[in-house]
């Protein structure tokens, strides 16, 4: 499946579970590790875990499975590595603390919310 189609499935699955402030960053040319970051927040540990679980379930019928998952048991920051893209599902406090959007500020925003400088993505 083309990464853009997979990203569409990812964002739809996360929005189905009421993802907060979704953002897709295009890291091509900026990172050798992955091409895209998908960043969302949940409202609680259970919400973060629920979104991550739902995402894996929603992508499985399309033959898309994460290469690696971290943080699912804790539910504070779940990282799902799908190689071409990495999904970060944050508890709001940790998203604010790590500020991946600011760290990757040179990355074009393909879809989603507002950057810290107020510009729309």
Beta strands, then each sheet from edge to edge (+ up, - down):
strand 1: 20-26
strand 2: 36-42
strand 3: 68-70
strand 4: 77-81
strand 5: 85-91
strand 6: 108-112
sheet 1: 3+ 4- 5+ 2+ 1- 6+
end
